[in-house]
């Protein structure tokens, strides 16, 4: 299943403990075989991977293409 998680913040190398609950849940979805993509609204465009979770920072309007392809969208 393709799961998109929309959240206000997410762990990164510079801020590893930010919203750790959402990251822990994301890792469990990965362990169950789901594809996870985390979308974080931001003025800057960037993407990175942490523990196998793809994280995309960007403008909300750029998220439509990811949400449209998702089987489930979760908001945290």
mmCIF file of the N, C-alpha and C atoms, coordinates in Angstrom:
data_MODEL
# 
_entry.id   MODEL 
# 
loop_
_atom_site.group_PDB 
_atom_site.id 
_atom_site.type_symbol 
_atom_site.label_atom_id 
_atom_site.label_alt_id 
_atom_site.label_comp_id 
_atom_site.label_asym_id 
_atom_site.label_entity_id 
_atom_site.label_seq_id 
_atom_site.pdbx_PDB_ins_code 
_atom_site.Cartn_x 
_atom_site.Cartn_y 
_atom_site.Cartn_z 
_atom_site.occupancy 
_atom_site.B_iso_or_equiv 
_atom_site.pdbx_formal_charge 
_atom_site.auth_seq_id 
_atom_site.auth_comp_id 
_atom_site.auth_asym_id 
_atom_site.auth_atom_id 
_atom_site.pdbx_PDB_model_num 
ATOM 1   N N  . UNK A 1 1  ? 0.845  -1.172 0.000  1.00 0.00 ? 1  UNK A N  1 
ATOM 2   C CA . UNK A 1 1  ? 0.000  0.000  0.000  1.00 0.00 ? 1  UNK A CA 1 
ATOM 3   C C  . UNK A 1 1  ? 0.893  1.239  0.000  1.00 0.00 ? 1  UNK A C  1 
ATOM 4   N N  . UNK A 1 2  ? 0.513  2.242  -0.753 1.00 0.00 ? 2  UNK A N  1 
ATOM 5   C CA . UNK A 1 2  ? 1.223  3.524  -0.775 1.00 0.00 ? 2  UNK A CA 1 
ATOM 6   C C  . UNK A 1 2  ? 0.586  4.460  0.247  1.00 0.00 ? 2  UNK A C  1 
ATOM 7   N N  . UNK A 1 3  ? 1.363  4.814  1.258  1.00 0.00 ? 3  UNK A N  1 
ATOM 8   C CA . UNK A 1 3  ? 0.873  5.667  2.335  1.00 0.00 ? 3  UNK A CA 1 
ATOM 9   C C  . UNK A 1 3  ? 1.620  6.988  2.306  1.00 0.00 ? 3  UNK A C  1 
ATOM 10  N N  . UNK A 1 4  ? 0.873  8.090  2.343  1.00 0.00 ? 4  UNK A N  1 
ATOM 11  C CA . UNK A 1 4  ? 1.442  9.426  2.454  1.00 0.00 ? 4  UNK A CA 1 
ATOM 12  C C  . UNK A 1 4  ? 1.072  9.963  3.821  1.00 0.00 ? 4  UNK A C  1 
ATOM 13  N N  . UNK A 1 5  ? 2.071  10.494 4.502  1.00 0.00 ? 5  UNK A N  1 
ATOM 14  C CA . UNK A 1 5  ? 1.854  11.111 5.812  1.00 0.00 ? 5  UNK A CA 1 
ATOM 15  C C  . UNK A 1 5  ? 2.168  12.592 5.679  1.00 0.00 ? 5  UNK A C  1 
ATOM 16  N N  . UNK A 1 6  ? 1.199  13.415 6.006  1.00 0.00 ? 6  UNK A N  1 
ATOM 17  C CA . UNK A 1 6  ? 1.364  14.865 5.983  1.00 0.00 ? 6  UNK A CA 1 
ATOM 18  C C  . UNK A 1 6  ? 1.532  15.329 7.427  1.00 0.00 ? 6  UNK A C  1 
ATOM 19  N N  . UNK A 1 7  ? 2.663  15.981 7.714  1.00 0.00 ? 7  UNK A N  1 
ATOM 20  C CA . UNK A 1 7  ? 2.948  16.390 9.084  1.00 0.00 ? 7  UNK A CA 1 
ATOM 21  C C  . UNK A 1 7  ? 3.677  17.729 9.094  1.00 0.00 ? 7  UNK A C  1 
ATOM 22  N N  . UNK A 1 8  ? 3.607  18.428 10.197 1.00 0.00 ? 8  UNK A N  1 
ATOM 23  C CA . UNK A 1 8  ? 4.209  19.763 10.291 1.00 0.00 ? 8  UNK A CA 1 
ATOM 24  C C  . UNK A 1 8  ? 5.719  19.722 10.484 1.00 0.00 ? 8  UNK A C  1 
ATOM 25  N N  . UNK A 1 9  ? 6.244  18.626 10.985 1.00 0.00 ? 9  UNK A N  1 
ATOM 26  C CA . UNK A 1 9  ? 7.692  18.479 11.164 1.00 0.00 ? 9  UNK A CA 1 
ATOM 27  C C  . UNK A 1 9  ? 8.036  17.004 11.226 1.00 0.00 ? 9  UNK A C  1 
ATOM 28  N N  . UNK A 1 10 ? 9.318  16.700 10.985 1.00 0.00 ? 10 UNK A N  1 
ATOM 29  C CA . UNK A 1 10 ? 9.740  15.304 10.935 1.00 0.00 ? 10 UNK A CA 1 
ATOM 30  C C  . UNK A 1 10 ? 11.223 15.229 11.282 1.00 0.00 ? 10 UNK A C  1 
ATOM 31  N N  . UNK A 1 11 ? 11.673 14.146 11.886 1.00 0.00 ? 11 UNK A N  1 
ATOM 32  C CA . UNK A 1 11 ? 13.092 14.048 12.245 1.00 0.00 ? 11 UNK A CA 1 
ATOM 33  C C  . UNK A 1 11 ? 14.013 14.196 11.031 1.00 0.00 ? 11 UNK A C  1 
ATOM 34  N N  . UNK A 1 12 ? 15.183 14.760 11.290 1.00 0.00 ? 12 UNK A N  1 
ATOM 35  C CA . UNK A 1 12 ? 16.226 14.899 10.274 1.00 0.00 ? 12 UNK A CA 1 
ATOM 36  C C  . UNK A 1 12 ? 17.573 14.784 10.985 1.00 0.00 ? 12 UNK A C  1 
ATOM 37  N N  . UNK A 1 13 ? 18.643 14.838 10.221 1.00 0.00 ? 13 UNK A N  1 
ATOM 38  C CA . UNK A 1 13 ? 19.973 14.767 10.838 1.00 0.00 ? 13 UNK A CA 1 
ATOM 39  C C  . UNK A 1 13 ? 20.200 15.923 11.812 1.00 0.00 ? 13 UNK A C  1 
ATOM 40  N N  . UNK A 1 14 ? 19.718 17.100 11.458 1.00 0.00 ? 14 UNK A N  1 
ATOM 41  C CA . UNK A 1 14 ? 19.908 18.273 12.314 1.00 0.00 ? 14 UNK A CA 1 
ATOM 42  C C  . UNK A 1 14 ? 18.955 18.300 13.506 1.00 0.00 ? 14 UNK A C  1 
ATOM 43  N N  . UNK A 1 15 ? 17.840 17.631 13.387 1.00 0.00 ? 15 UNK A N  1 
ATOM 44  C CA . UNK A 1 15 ? 16.821 17.639 14.440 1.00 0.00 ? 15 UNK A CA 1 
ATOM 45  C C  . UNK A 1 15 ? 16.251 16.223 14.592 1.00 0.00 ? 15 UNK A C  1 
ATOM 46  N N  . UNK A 1 16 ? 17.025 15.296 15.151 1.00 0.00 ? 16 UNK A N  1 
ATOM 47  C CA . UNK A 1 16 ? 16.629 13.880 15.145 1.00 0.00 ? 16 UNK A CA 1 
ATOM 48  C C  . UNK A 1 16 ? 15.426 13.520 16.019 1.00 0.00 ? 16 UNK A C  1 
ATOM 49  N N  . UNK A 1 17 ? 15.029 14.377 16.944 1.00 0.00 ? 17 UNK A N  1 
ATOM 50  C CA . UNK A 1 17 ? 13.942 14.019 17.860 1.00 0.00 ? 17 UNK A CA 1 
ATOM 51  C C  . UNK A 1 17 ? 12.631 14.730 17.548 1.00 0.00 ? 17 UNK A C  1 
ATOM 52  N N  . UNK A 1 18 ? 12.587 15.471 16.480 1.00 0.00 ? 18 UNK A N  1 
ATOM 53  C CA . UNK A 1 18 ? 11.388 16.201 16.119 1.00 0.00 ? 18 UNK A CA 1 
ATOM 54  C C  . UNK A 1 18 ? 10.285 15.250 15.661 1.00 0.00 ? 18 UNK A C  1 
ATOM 55  N N  . UNK A 1 19 ? 9.180  15.248 16.377 1.00 0.00 ? 19 UNK A N  1 
ATOM 56  C CA . UNK A 1 19 ? 8.007  14.434 16.007 1.00 0.00 ? 19 UNK A CA 1 
ATOM 57  C C  . UNK A 1 19 ? 8.368  12.943 15.885 1.00 0.00 ? 19 UNK A C  1 
ATOM 58  N N  . UNK A 1 20 ? 9.125  12.442 16.825 1.00 0.00 ? 20 UNK A N  1 
ATOM 59  C CA . UNK A 1 20 ? 9.605  11.061 16.778 1.00 0.00 ? 20 UNK A CA 1 
ATOM 60  C C  . UNK A 1 20 ? 8.452  10.048 16.751 1.00 0.00 ? 20 UNK A C  1 
ATOM 61  N N  . UNK A 1 21 ? 7.305  10.388 17.333 1.00 0.00 ? 21 UNK A N  1 
ATOM 62  C CA . UNK A 1 21 ? 6.161  9.469  17.305 1.00 0.00 ? 21 UNK A CA 1 
ATOM 63  C C  . UNK A 1 21 ? 5.766  9.129  15.870 1.00 0.00 ? 21 UNK A C  1 
ATOM 64  N N  . UNK A 1 22 ? 5.716  10.127 15.015 1.00 0.00 ? 22 UNK A N  1 
ATOM 65  C CA . UNK A 1 22 ? 5.324  9.907  13.625 1.00 0.00 ? 22 UNK A CA 1 
ATOM 66  C C  . UNK A 1 22 ? 6.378  9.062  12.910 1.00 0.00 ? 22 UNK A C  1 
ATOM 67  N N  . UNK A 1 23 ? 7.646  9.296  13.217 1.00 0.00 ? 23 UNK A N  1 
ATOM 68  C CA . UNK A 1 23 ? 8.712  8.514  12.595 1.00 0.00 ? 23 UNK A CA 1 
ATOM 69  C C  . UNK A 1 23 ? 8.652  7.053  13.034 1.00 0.00 ? 23 UNK A C  1 
ATOM 70  N N  . UNK A 1 24 ? 8.399  6.825  14.300 1.00 0.00 ? 24 UNK A N  1 
ATOM 71  C CA . UNK A 1 24 ? 8.276  5.450  14.801 1.00 0.00 ? 24 UNK A CA 1 
ATOM 72  C C  . UNK A 1 24 ? 7.138  4.731  14.084 1.00 0.00 ? 24 UNK A C  1 
ATOM 73  N N  . UNK A 1 25 ? 6.034  5.407  13.902 1.00 0.00 ? 25 UNK A N  1 
ATOM 74  C CA . UNK A 1 25 ? 4.896  4.818  13.178 1.00 0.00 ? 25 UNK A CA 1 
ATOM 75  C C  . UNK A 1 25 ? 5.263  4.552  11.716 1.00 0.00 ? 25 UNK A C  1 
ATOM 76  N N  . UNK A 1 26 ? 5.976  5.474  11.096 1.00 0.00 ? 26 UNK A N  1 
ATOM 77  C CA . UNK A 1 26 ? 6.396  5.295  9.704  1.00 0.00 ? 26 UNK A CA 1 
ATOM 78  C C  . UNK A 1 26 ? 7.281  4.069  9.547  1.00 0.00 ? 26 UNK A C  1 
ATOM 79  N N  . UNK A 1 27 ? 8.213  3.872  10.463 1.00 0.00 ? 27 UNK A N  1 
ATOM 80  C CA . UNK A 1 27 ? 9.101  2.706  10.401 1.00 0.00 ? 27 UNK A CA 1 
ATOM 81  C C  . UNK A 1 27 ? 8.317  1.406  10.554 1.00 0.00 ? 27 UNK A C  1 
ATOM 82  N N  . UNK A 1 28 ? 7.274  1.405  11.344 1.00 0.00 ? 28 UNK A N  1 
ATOM 83  C CA . UNK A 1 28 ? 6.431  0.212  11.491 1.00 0.00 ? 28 UNK A CA 1 
ATOM 84  C C  . UNK A 1 28 ? 5.675  -0.084 10.196 1.00 0.00 ? 28 UNK A C  1 
ATOM 85  N N  . UNK A 1 29 ? 5.175  0.943  9.527  1.00 0.00 ? 29 UNK A N  1 
ATOM 86  C CA . UNK A 1 29 ? 4.519  0.738  8.232  1.00 0.00 ? 29 UNK A CA 1 
ATOM 87  C C  . UNK A 1 29 ? 5.505  0.144  7.233  1.00 0.00 ? 29 UNK A C  1 
ATOM 88  N N  . UNK A 1 30 ? 6.737  0.658  7.222  1.00 0.00 ? 30 UNK A N  1 
ATOM 89  C CA . UNK A 1 30 ? 7.771  0.101  6.341  1.00 0.00 ? 30 UNK A CA 1 
ATOM 90  C C  . UNK A 1 30 ? 8.026  -1.369 6.652  1.00 0.00 ? 30 UNK A C  1 
ATOM 91  N N  . UNK A 1 31 ? 8.108  -1.695 7.931  1.00 0.00 ? 31 UNK A N  1 
ATOM 92  C CA . UNK A 1 31 ? 8.369  -3.076 8.346  1.00 0.00 ? 31 UNK A CA 1 
ATOM 93  C C  . UNK A 1 31 ? 7.257  -4.019 7.890  1.00 0.00 ? 31 UNK A C  1 
ATOM 94  N N  . UNK A 1 32 ? 6.052  -3.493 7.738  1.00 0.00 ? 32 UNK A N  1 
ATOM 95  C CA . UNK A 1 32 ? 4.907  -4.291 7.272  1.00 0.00 ? 32 UNK A CA 1 
ATOM 96  C C  . UNK A 1 32 ? 4.831  -4.361 5.753  1.00 0.00 ? 32 UNK A C  1 
ATOM 97  N N  . UNK A 1 33 ? 5.789  -3.703 5.066  1.00 0.00 ? 33 UNK A N  1 
ATOM 98  C CA . UNK A 1 33 ? 5.851  -3.787 3.610  1.00 0.00 ? 33 UNK A CA 1 
ATOM 99  C C  . UNK A 1 33 ? 5.183  -2.661 2.847  1.00 0.00 ? 33 UNK A C  1 
ATOM 100 N N  . UNK A 1 34 ? 4.746  -1.629 3.534  1.00 0.00 ? 34 UNK A N  1 
ATOM 101 C CA . UNK A 1 34 ? 4.094  -0.501 2.864  1.00 0.00 ? 34 UNK A CA 1 
ATOM 102 C C  . UNK A 1 34 ? 5.135  0.489  2.348  1.00 0.00 ? 34 UNK A C  1 
ATOM 103 N N  . UNK A 1 35 ? 4.771  1.241  1.318  1.00 0.00 ? 35 UNK A N  1 
ATOM 104 C CA . UNK A 1 35 ? 5.599  2.338  0.814  1.00 0.00 ? 35 UNK A CA 1 
ATOM 105 C C  . UNK A 1 35 ? 5.173  3.601  1.549  1.00 0.00 ? 35 UNK A C  1 
ATOM 106 N N  . UNK A 1 36 ? 6.144  4.298  2.137  1.00 0.00 ? 36 UNK A N  1 
ATOM 107 C CA . UNK A 1 36 ? 5.847  5.479  2.950  1.00 0.00 ? 36 UNK A CA 1 
ATOM 108 C C  . UNK A 1 36 ? 6.505  6.697  2.331  1.00 0.00 ? 36 UNK A C  1 
ATOM 109 N N  . UNK A 1 37 ? 5.742  7.776  2.271  1.00 0.00 ? 37 UNK A N  1 
ATOM 110 C CA . UNK A 1 37 ? 6.267  9.064  1.837  1.00 0.00 ? 37 UNK A CA 1 
ATOM 111 C C  . UNK A 1 37 ? 5.734  10.093 2.832  1.00 0.00 ? 37 UNK A C  1 
ATOM 112 N N  . UNK A 1 38 ? 6.635  10.884 3.415  1.00 0.00 ? 38 UNK A N  1 
ATOM 113 C CA . UNK A 1 38 ? 6.247  11.914 4.378  1.00 0.00 ? 38 UNK A CA 1 
ATOM 114 C C  . UNK A 1 38 ? 6.367  13.272 3.707  1.00 0.00 ? 38 UNK A C  1 
ATOM 115 N N  . UNK A 1 39 ? 5.311  14.069 3.807  1.00 0.00 ? 39 UNK A N  1 
ATOM 116 C CA . UNK A 1 39 ? 5.288  15.406 3.220  1.00 0.00 ? 39 UNK A CA 1 
ATOM 117 C C  . UNK A 1 39 ? 5.245  16.439 4.335  1.00 0.00 ? 39 UNK A C  1 
ATOM 118 N N  . UNK A 1 40 ? 6.178  17.405 4.280  1.00 0.00 ? 40 UNK A N  1 
ATOM 119 C CA . UNK A 1 40 ? 6.277  18.445 5.299  1.00 0.00 ? 40 UNK A CA 1 
ATOM 120 C C  . UNK A 1 40 ? 6.188  19.803 4.607  1.00 0.00 ? 40 UNK A C  1 
ATOM 121 N N  . UNK A 1 41 ? 5.130  20.580 4.863  1.00 0.00 ? 41 UNK A N  1 
ATOM 122 C CA . UNK A 1 41 ? 5.026  21.905 4.249  1.00 0.00 ? 41 UNK A CA 1 
ATOM 123 C C  . UNK A 1 41 ? 6.216  22.775 4.645  1.00 0.00 ? 41 UNK A C  1 
ATOM 124 N N  . UNK A 1 42 ? 6.791  23.477 3.653  1.00 0.00 ? 42 UNK A N  1 
ATOM 125 C CA . UNK A 1 42 ? 7.975  24.289 3.902  1.00 0.00 ? 42 UNK A CA 1 
ATOM 126 C C  . UNK A 1 42 ? 8.147  25.300 2.774  1.00 0.00 ? 42 UNK A C  1 
ATOM 127 N N  . UNK A 1 43 ? 8.841  26.398 3.076  1.00 0.00 ? 43 UNK A N  1 
ATOM 128 C CA . UNK A 1 43 ? 9.187  27.376 2.032  1.00 0.00 ? 43 UNK A CA 1 
ATOM 129 C C  . UNK A 1 43 ? 10.328 26.853 1.173  1.00 0.00 ? 43 UNK A C  1 
ATOM 130 N N  . UNK A 1 44 ? 11.135 25.961 1.737  1.00 0.00 ? 44 UNK A N  1 
ATOM 131 C CA . UNK A 1 44 ? 12.272 25.381 1.018  1.00 0.00 ? 44 UNK A CA 1 
ATOM 132 C C  . UNK A 1 44 ? 11.887 24.035 0.423  1.00 0.00 ? 44 UNK A C  1 
ATOM 133 N N  . UNK A 1 45 ? 12.452 23.720 -0.721 1.00 0.00 ? 45 UNK A N  1 
ATOM 134 C CA . UNK A 1 45 ? 12.237 22.416 -1.341 1.00 0.00 ? 45 UNK A CA 1 
ATOM 135 C C  . UNK A 1 45 ? 13.457 21.541 -1.074 1.00 0.00 ? 45 UNK A C  1 
ATOM 136 N N  . UNK A 1 46 ? 13.225 20.404 -0.454 1.00 0.00 ? 46 UNK A N  1 
ATOM 137 C CA . UNK A 1 46 ? 14.313 19.453 -0.213 1.00 0.00 ? 46 UNK A CA 1 
ATOM 138 C C  . UNK A 1 46 ? 13.700 18.086 0.035  1.00 0.00 ? 46 UNK A C  1 
ATOM 139 N N  . UNK A 1 47 ? 14.529 17.075 -0.100 1.00 0.00 ? 47 UNK A N  1 
ATOM 140 C CA . UNK A 1 47 ? 14.081 15.735 0.243  1.00 0.00 ? 47 UNK A CA 1 
ATOM 141 C C  . UNK A 1 47 ? 15.272 14.953 0.790  1.00 0.00 ? 47 UNK A C  1 
ATOM 142 N N  . UNK A 1 48 ? 14.962 14.002 1.635  1.00 0.00 ? 48 UNK A N  1 
ATOM 143 C CA . UNK A 1 48 ? 15.978 13.164 2.242  1.00 0.00 ? 48 UNK A CA 1 
ATOM 144 C C  . UNK A 1 48 ? 15.320 11.867 2.692  1.00 0.00 ? 48 UNK A C  1 
ATOM 145 N N  . UNK A 1 49 ? 16.139 10.942 3.076  1.00 0.00 ? 49 UNK A N  1 
ATOM 146 C CA . UNK A 1 49 ? 15.651 9.664  3.578  1.00 0.00 ? 49 UNK A CA 1 
ATOM 147 C C  . UNK A 1 49 ? 16.228 9.456  4.964  1.00 0.00 ? 49 UNK A C  1 
ATOM 148 N N  . UNK A 1 50 ? 15.394 8.978  5.878  1.00 0.00 ? 50 UNK A N  1 
ATOM 149 C CA . UNK A 1 50 ? 15.849 8.669  7.218  1.00 0.00 ? 50 UNK A CA 1 
ATOM 150 C C  . UNK A 1 50 ? 15.271 7.313  7.604  1.00 0.00 ? 50 UNK A C  1 
ATOM 151 N N  . UNK A 1 51 ? 16.140 6.384  7.891  1.00 0.00 ? 51 UNK A N  1 
ATOM 152 C CA . UNK A 1 51 ? 15.741 5.007  8.228  1.00 0.00 ? 51 UNK A CA 1 
ATOM 153 C C  . UNK A 1 51 ? 14.848 4.393  7.154  1.00 0.00 ? 51 UNK A C  1 
ATOM 154 N N  . UNK A 1 52 ? 15.078 4.742  5.903  1.00 0.00 ? 52 UNK A N  1 
ATOM 155 C CA . UNK A 1 52 ? 14.306 4.197  4.797  1.00 0.00 ? 52 UNK A CA 1 
ATOM 156 C C  . UNK A 1 52 ? 13.024 4.940  4.485  1.00 0.00 ? 52 UNK A C  1 
ATOM 157 N N  . UNK A 1 53 ? 12.704 5.974  5.246  1.00 0.00 ? 53 UNK A N  1 
ATOM 158 C CA . UNK A 1 53 ? 11.489 6.765  5.030  1.00 0.00 ? 53 UNK A CA 1 
ATOM 159 C C  . UNK A 1 53 ? 11.844 7.966  4.159  1.00 0.00 ? 53 UNK A C  1 
ATOM 160 N N  . UNK A 1 54 ? 11.134 8.127  3.038  1.00 0.00 ? 54 UNK A N  1 
ATOM 161 C CA . UNK A 1 54 ? 11.345 9.274  2.154  1.00 0.00 ? 54 UNK A CA 1 
ATOM 162 C C  . UNK A 1 54 ? 10.590 10.480 2.704  1.00 0.00 ? 54 UNK A C  1 
ATOM 163 N N  . UNK A 1 55 ? 11.312 11.588 2.873  1.00 0.00 ? 55 UNK A N  1 
ATOM 164 C CA . UNK A 1 55 ? 10.734 12.811 3.431  1.00 0.00 ? 55 UNK A CA 1 
ATOM 165 C C  . UNK A 1 55 ? 10.902 13.928 2.405  1.00 0.00 ? 55 UNK A C  1 
ATOM 166 N N  . UNK A 1 56 ? 9.807  14.618 2.111  1.00 0.00 ? 56 UNK A N  1 
ATOM 167 C CA . UNK A 1 56 ? 9.830  15.705 1.138  1.00 0.00 ? 56 UNK A CA 1 
ATOM 168 C C  . UNK A 1 56 ? 9.338  16.982 1.804  1.00 0.00 ? 56 UNK A C  1 
ATOM 169 N N  . UNK A 1 57 ? 10.177 18.017 1.790  1.00 0.00 ? 57 UNK A N  1 
ATOM 170 C CA . UNK A 1 57 ? 9.800  19.351 2.250  1.00 0.00 ? 57 UNK A CA 1 
ATOM 171 C C  . UNK A 1 57 ? 9.488  20.178 1.016  1.00 0.00 ? 57 UNK A C  1 
ATOM 172 N N  . UNK A 1 58 ? 8.399  20.922 1.044  1.00 0.00 ? 58 UNK A N  1 
ATOM 173 C CA . UNK A 1 58 ? 8.075  21.752 -0.101 1.00 0.00 ? 58 UNK A CA 1 
ATOM 174 C C  . UNK A 1 58 ? 6.765  22.492 0.064  1.00 0.00 ? 58 UNK A C  1 
ATOM 175 N N  . UNK A 1 59 ? 6.393  23.192 -0.991 1.00 0.00 ? 59 UNK A N  1 
ATOM 176 C CA . UNK A 1 59 ? 5.145  23.946 -1.003 1.00 0.00 ? 59 UNK A CA 1 
ATOM 177 C C  . UNK A 1 59 ? 3.970  22.972 -1.076 1.00 0.00 ? 59 UNK A C  1 
ATOM 178 N N  . UNK A 1 60 ? 2.916  23.292 -0.389 1.00 0.00 ? 60 UNK A N  1 
ATOM 179 C CA . UNK A 1 60 ? 1.745  22.406 -0.305 1.00 0.00 ? 60 UNK A CA 1 
ATOM 180 C C  . UNK A 1 60 ? 1.212  22.039 -1.691 1.00 0.00 ? 60 UNK A C  1 
ATOM 181 N N  . UNK A 1 61 ? 1.211  22.964 -2.626 1.00 0.00 ? 61 UNK A N  1 
ATOM 182 C CA . UNK A 1 61 ? 0.662  22.661 -3.947 1.00 0.00 ? 61 UNK A CA 1 
ATOM 183 C C  . UNK A 1 61 ? 1.479  21.608 -4.679 1.00 0.00 ? 61 UNK A C  1 
ATOM 184 N N  . UNK A 1 62 ? 2.746  21.466 -4.337 1.00 0.00 ? 62 UNK A N  1 
ATOM 185 C CA . UNK A 1 62 ? 3.562  20.433 -4.977 1.00 0.00 ? 62 UNK A CA 1 
ATOM 186 C C  . UNK A 1 62 ? 3.246  19.039 -4.435 1.00 0.00 ? 62 UNK A C  1 
ATOM 187 N N  . UNK A 1 63 ? 2.468  18.967 -3.368 1.00 0.00 ? 63 UNK A N  1 
ATOM 188 C CA . UNK A 1 63 ? 2.134  17.679 -2.751 1.00 0.00 ? 63 UNK A CA 1 
ATOM 189 C C  . UNK A 1 63 ? 1.004  16.938 -3.454 1.00 0.00 ? 63 UNK A C  1 
ATOM 190 N N  . UNK A 1 64 ? 0.225  17.647 -4.265 1.00 0.00 ? 64 UNK A N  1 
ATOM 191 C CA . UNK A 1 64 ? -0.925 17.015 -4.909 1.00 0.00 ? 64 UNK A CA 1 
ATOM 192 C C  . UNK A 1 64 ? -0.549 15.765 -5.695 1.00 0.00 ? 64 UNK A C  1 
ATOM 193 N N  . UNK A 1 65 ? 0.562  15.809 -6.403 1.00 0.00 ? 65 UNK A N  1 
ATOM 194 C CA . UNK A 1 65 ? 0.973  14.653 -7.207 1.00 0.00 ? 65 UNK A CA 1 
ATOM 195 C C  . UNK A 1 65 ? 1.245  13.432 -6.333 1.00 0.00 ? 65 UNK A C  1 
ATOM 196 N N  . UNK A 1 66 ? 1.751  13.632 -5.133 1.00 0.00 ? 66 UNK A N  1 
ATOM 197 C CA . UNK A 1 66 ? 2.027  12.516 -4.225 1.00 0.00 ? 66 UNK A CA 1 
ATOM 198 C C  . UNK A 1 66 ? 0.735  12.001 -3.578 1.00 0.00 ? 66 UNK A C  1 
ATOM 199 N N  . UNK A 1 67 ? -0.108 12.929 -3.191 1.00 0.00 ? 67 UNK A N  1 
ATOM 200 C CA . UNK A 1 67 ? -1.374 12.551 -2.547 1.00 0.00 ? 67 UNK A CA 1 
ATOM 201 C C  . UNK A 1 67 ? -2.271 11.816 -3.532 1.00 0.00 ? 67 UNK A C  1 
ATOM 202 N N  . UNK A 1 68 ? -2.262 12.244 -4.783 1.00 0.00 ? 68 UNK A N  1 
ATOM 203 C CA . UNK A 1 68 ? -3.105 11.621 -5.813 1.00 0.00 ? 68 UNK A CA 1 
ATOM 204 C C  . UNK A 1 68 ? -2.750 10.153 -6.033 1.00 0.00 ? 68 UNK A C  1 
ATOM 205 N N  . UNK A 1 69 ? -1.499 9.788  -5.830 1.00 0.00 ? 69 UNK A N  1 
ATOM 206 C CA . UNK A 1 69 ? -1.039 8.408  -6.041 1.00 0.00 ? 69 UNK A CA 1 
ATOM 207 C C  . UNK A 1 69 ? -1.138 7.543  -4.792 1.00 0.00 ? 69 UNK A C  1 
ATOM 208 N N  . UNK A 1 70 ? -1.549 8.127  -3.679 1.00 0.00 ? 70 UNK A N  1 
ATOM 209 C CA . UNK A 1 70 ? -1.574 7.397  -2.406 1.00 0.00 ? 70 UNK A CA 1 
ATOM 210 C C  . UNK A 1 70 ? -2.837 6.551  -2.256 1.00 0.00 ? 70 UNK A C  1 
ATOM 211 N N  . UNK A 1 71 ? -2.672 5.404  -1.603 1.00 0.00 ? 71 UNK A N  1 
ATOM 212 C CA . UNK A 1 71 ? -3.827 4.598  -1.221 1.00 0.00 ? 71 UNK A CA 1 
ATOM 213 C C  . UNK A 1 71 ? -4.440 5.125  0.064  1.00 0.00 ? 71 UNK A C  1 
ATOM 214 N N  . UNK A 1 72 ? -3.578 5.663  0.946  1.00 0.00 ? 72 UNK A N  1 
ATOM 215 C CA . UNK A 1 72 ? -4.020 6.228  2.221  1.00 0.00 ? 72 UNK A CA 1 
ATOM 216 C C  . UNK A 1 72 ? -3.231 7.505  2.479  1.00 0.00 ? 72 UNK A C  1 
ATOM 217 N N  . UNK A 1 73 ? -3.903 8.516  3.028  1.00 0.00 ? 73 UNK A N  1 
ATOM 218 C CA . UNK A 1 73 ? -3.249 9.755  3.440  1.00 0.00 ? 73 UNK A CA 1 
ATOM 219 C C  . UNK A 1 73 ? -3.547 9.952  4.917  1.00 0.00 ? 73 UNK A C  1 
ATOM 220 N N  . UNK A 1 74 ? -2.496 10.158 5.681  1.00 0.00 ? 74 UNK A N  1 
ATOM 221 C CA . UNK A 1 74 ? -2.637 10.372 7.121  1.00 0.00 ? 74 UNK A CA 1 
ATOM 222 C C  . UNK A 1 74 ? -2.107 11.762 7.451  1.00 0.00 ? 74 UNK A C  1 
ATOM 223 N N  . UNK A 1 75 ? -2.781 12.435 8.345  1.00 0.00 ? 75 UNK A N  1 
ATOM 224 C CA . UNK A 1 75 ? -2.369 13.787 8.752  1.00 0.00 ? 75 UNK A CA 1 
ATOM 225 C C  . UNK A 1 75 ? -2.017 13.742 10.226 1.00 0.00 ? 75 UNK A C  1 
ATOM 226 N N  . UNK A 1 76 ? -0.810 14.194 10.520 1.00 0.00 ? 76 UNK A N  1 
ATOM 227 C CA . UNK A 1 76 ? -0.344 14.252 11.919 1.00 0.00 ? 76 UNK A CA 1 
ATOM 228 C C  . UNK A 1 76 ? 0.073  15.657 12.236 1.00 0.00 ? 76 UNK A C  1 
# 
